[in-house]
Amino acid sequence: MTSTAAEARFDVLAVGNAIVDVLALTDDAFLDEHGMAKGGMQLIDDVVVHRLYDAMPPGVEVSGGSAANTVVGVASFGGRVAFIGRVADDQLGEVFAHDIRNAGVHFEPVAAAAGGPATARCLILVTPDAQRTMNTYLGASATIGPADIDPELVASAAVLYVEGYLWDQPDAKAAILTAMDASKAAGRKVAFTLSDSFCVDRHRREFLGLLDSHVDILFANEDEICSLFEADTFEEAVEKLNGSVSLACLTRSEKGSMIIESGVQRVGVPAHPVDEVVDTTGAGDLYAAGVLYGLSTGRDLAAAARLGSLAASEIISHLGPRPQRSLSELAVEFDL
């Protein structure tokens, strides 16, 4: 992978939902009152998003989106990154573009049609146990299509990284396949994150097909990989992977993570210690950032996984899905 990265303009290019996150601390009673499945993600329409926003406690607004969080994390480590996503010509669209560029990400907004949906936002309720429950209005982000994918830009990145959340919309699904085909045609690597166990439940058969045909590097947490293979235990899910991807990078919260190469070599690392878990939003996204940065800089699998754990620990120590400390400085501090 390092030779490919050396020839590339970018280490990682991500395609994903361009979303502004609204995070608020709440309790289980609020989730029950509004019929939310704790720890999951549900899609909501423009009516529900306004009703729920009005009912939420005061929150913090930050640019987010799963794949966007990952490339921001890679940039914080010092990597070269780009992002493709749609925003509307509105205030939140300007906020998203400003924030992601300021983080060091190459981003040329794919403008949504005038009079169309507003910029996407995700209402995230964080309970005292640090679990996050997400309510996502996809808005303009879901209108991305194949015409928005620049094959030359995709080909200029050593790794294409795509979030499973995009698979819910037909045009976005076509955009993903267009990007994956362009990456493969250029001899690059394709990384895919399952995103959410509920998302996996909706698209299990198609996701399994992607592993066979398009994906080189898979990211998933324990619940997601068990859902994908309809397994009762983590070990059963790992056995069912059976070399279906070159690399499977699997997180297990406080149990750490495991990277499996070609279904044979298993490399496990512990979770990086953290004084207090405040908010798990973006933990998986930043784990992926650390791993992808580690691989792009020639580190071995264990070292890449340790960078992922370090990045995840930084994110869960505060509210919000973007690093508050330089990850490159943290890596130096911990001799990673």
Secondary structure, 3 states (H helix, E strand, C coil): CHHHHHHCCEEEEEECCCEEEEEEECCHHHHHHCCCCCCCEEECCHHHHHHHHHHCCCCEEEEECHHHHHHHHHHHHCCCEEEECEECCCHHHHHHHHHHHHCCEEECCEECCCCCCCCEEEEEEECCCCCEEEEEECHHHHHCCHHHCCHHHHHCEEEEEEEHHHHHCHHHHHHHHHHHHHHHHCCCEEEEECCCHHHHHHHHHHHHHHHHHCCCEEEEEHHHHHHHCCCCCHHHHHHHHCCCCCEEEEECHHHCEEEEECCCEEEEECCCCCCCCCCCCCHHHHHHHHHHHHHHCCCCHHHHHHHHHHHHHHHHCCCCCCCCCCHHHHHHHCCC
